[in-house]
Protein backbone atom coordinates (compact mmCIF):
# COMPACT_ATOMS: atom_id res chain seq x y z
CA UNK A 1 0.00 0.00 0.00
CA UNK A 2 1.41 3.40 -0.94
CA UNK A 3 1.17 6.45 1.26
CA UNK A 4 -0.74 9.40 -0.14
CA UNK A 5 1.56 12.40 -0.57
CA UNK A 6 0.13 15.79 0.31
CA UNK A 7 1.38 19.03 -1.13
CA UNK A 8 3.23 20.87 1.61
CA UNK A 9 1.43 24.05 2.69
CA UNK A 10 -1.80 23.18 0.88
CA UNK A 11 -4.89 22.24 2.83
CA UNK A 12 -8.62 22.20 2.20
CA UNK A 13 -11.43 22.89 4.63
CA UNK A 14 -15.01 22.00 3.71
CA UNK A 15 -16.41 24.35 6.37
CA UNK A 16 -14.37 27.26 5.01
CA UNK A 17 -15.39 26.47 1.42
CA UNK A 18 -19.10 26.39 2.35
CA UNK A 19 -18.81 29.59 4.37
CA UNK A 20 -19.49 28.20 7.84
CA UNK A 21 -16.25 29.62 9.23
CA UNK A 22 -17.10 33.14 8.05
CA UNK A 23 -20.68 32.92 9.36
CA UNK A 24 -19.47 31.80 12.81
CA UNK A 25 -16.98 34.67 12.88
CA UNK A 26 -19.70 37.22 12.04
CA UNK A 27 -22.05 35.82 14.70
CA UNK A 28 -19.30 35.90 17.33
CA UNK A 29 -18.40 39.51 16.51
CA UNK A 30 -22.03 40.66 16.52
CA UNK A 31 -23.03 38.98 19.79
CA UNK A 32 -19.70 39.14 21.61
CA UNK A 33 -20.01 35.43 22.42
CA UNK A 34 -17.19 33.20 21.13
CA UNK A 35 -18.22 30.17 19.05
CA UNK A 36 -15.37 27.91 20.16
CA UNK A 37 -15.44 25.88 23.36
CA UNK A 38 -12.12 27.29 24.53
CA UNK A 39 -13.21 30.85 23.72
CA UNK A 40 -16.43 30.51 25.72
CA UNK A 41 -14.49 29.00 28.61
CA UNK A 42 -11.96 31.86 28.59
CA UNK A 43 -14.70 34.51 28.46
CA UNK A 44 -16.56 32.87 31.36
CA UNK A 45 -13.30 32.76 33.35
CA UNK A 46 -12.72 36.48 32.78
CA UNK A 47 -16.27 37.34 33.83
CA UNK A 48 -15.98 35.29 37.01
CA UNK A 49 -12.50 36.64 37.78
CA UNK A 50 -10.76 33.29 37.50
N, C-alpha and C positions, 0 to 999 in steps of 0.2 A: 504494500500500500504506500503510495507517495503522499508526502505532506504538501498541503496547499500553501503556495507562497503568496504572501500578501505584499502589496506595494508599500514600502516604508513611507509613513507620513500620510497615507491615504486611508480614510475611514468613511463609513456610510452609516447614517442614523435615520431609521424610518421615521421616528417621531419628529426629527428636525425637517425631514423632507415633506411630511404631511402638514407641518405647521403647529404641532402640539407644543413644542418648546417655546415658540414665540408667543402663543396664546397664554401659556402659564406665566411667562415673564410679564406680560401686560396685566394679567389679573393680579399678580403679586404686587406690582408697582401701584396699581389703582387702589387696592384694598389695604396695602401695608402689611399683609399677612404672607409670609414665605410659603412656597408650595412644596419645599423639600422637608423631609422629616428632621434633618439636622438643623435647618433654618428655623423651623417652628420651635424646636427644643431650645435653641440659642436665644430666640426672642422671648420665650417664656422665662428663661433663666434671668435675662436682663430685667424683665418686669418684676420678678420676685426678689431681685437683688442677690441672686446666687452666683 
